[in-house]
């Protein structure tokens, strides 16, 4: 029940689905990047385009997990893992399809007919081996992964903090303050003594002069 109120389980499920979708989309973007105008692909050595794709992935993951009304402090860290993993998965998918197509004699840019499981599995291990290369060659890839993870972490942290503060303000507003018991000045704090009800047949004591 506490997991449901904190949004932990829904956030994990929705975030995983969003990460898988983003990984597939990132892979297609990388596979078809040769179809973009050369000015876009070569601007800043391609780094701005890569960073922009990473930010889009982080935004989608954070927004999807934020829709579950999260209040768990664990979710921002998970969002960072999801976003970074989605970018890494997209890089592997895209490069695997490209290399799989190249091994079958296809050139670049590729087309929709090259998006096959044979091309993916044919280039999967060469694409995966890139991450074992020296950091001097692979740092742009790691930079994209880090940017996505950091952006998702910050975005969902802001969402969680905002959600928790809003819930605290709502709870504080719904609590009714207890009204203090009214006492006249210098009146001791004691419960009033109930006087016995008078009897109609009991003679009353005459009032003195």
C-alpha positions, 0 to 999 in steps of 0.5 A, spaced: 500 500 500 505 504 501 508 503 494 502 505 491 502 511 495 509 513 493 508 511 486 514 506 486 511 500 482 507 504 477 513 509 476 518 503 475 513 499 470 512 506 466 519 508 466 521 501 463 516 501 458 518 509 456 526 506 456 524 501 451 521 505 446 526 510 447 531 505 446 528 503 439 527 510 437 534 512 438 536 506 434 532 508 428 535 515 429 542 513 429 541 508 423 538 513 419 542 519 421 545 518 414 539 520 411 539 527 414 542 533 411 550 533 411 550 540 415 546 537 420 550 531 421 557 534 421 555 541 425 559 541 431 562 534 429 555 531 430 556 532 438 550 537 438 545 532 435 547 526 439 546 531 446 539 533 443 537 526 442 540 524 449 536 530 452 529 528 448 530 521 451 531 523 458 525 528 457 520 522 455 523 518 461 522 523 466 515 525 464 512 518 463 515 517 470 512 523 473 505 522 470 505 516 476 505 522 481 511 519 484 513 521 491 519 516 492 526 518 492 528 512 489 525 513 482 529 519 480 535 514 481 532 509 477 530 514 472 537 516 471 538 508 469 533 508 465 535 514 461 542 512 460 540 505 459 535 507 453 541 511 450 546 506 450 541 501 448 539 505 442 546 506 440 547 498 440 541 497 436 543 503 431 550 501 430 548 493 429 543 494 424 548 499 420 554 494 421 549 488 419 547 491 413 554 493 411 556 485 412 551 483 407 553 488 402 549 494 403 551 501 403 549 507 407 544 510 408 540 504 409 533 504 408 527 500 411 528 494 408 535 493 412 531 494 419 531 486 420 533 481 425 538 478 421 542 485 420 541 486 428 544 480 430 549 480 425 552 486 427 550 486 435 557 483 437 561 488 433 556 494 436 557 491 443 565 491 442 565 498 441 564 500 449 571 496 450 575 501 446 579 506 449 575 512 452 579 517 448 575 514 442 568 512 445 568 518 450 562 521 445 558 515 446 559 515 454 558 523 454 551 522 451 549 516 456 551 521 462 547 527 459 541 523 459 542 520 466 543 526 469 538 530 465 533 525 467 535 525 475 534 532 475 527 532 472 524 527 476 527 529 482 524 536 481 518 533 480 518 528 486 520 534 491 514 538 488 509 533 489 512 531 496 511 539 498 504 539 495 502 533 499 505 536 505 501 543 504 495 539 503 495 535 509 497 541 513 491 545 511 486 539 512 488 538 519 483 542 524 486 546 529 484 545 536 480 550 539 483 552 546 478 552 552 475 559 554 477 561 561 475 568 564 481 572 566 484 569 573 479 563 572 483 556 575 483 551 570 478 546 573 472 543 570 465 546 572 461 542 578 454 540 576 449 543 581 444 538 583 437 540 580 432 543 584 426 539 587 419 542 586 417 539 593 423 541 597 422 548 601 426 553 599 431 557 604 428 564 605 433 569 603 436 573 608 435 580 609 
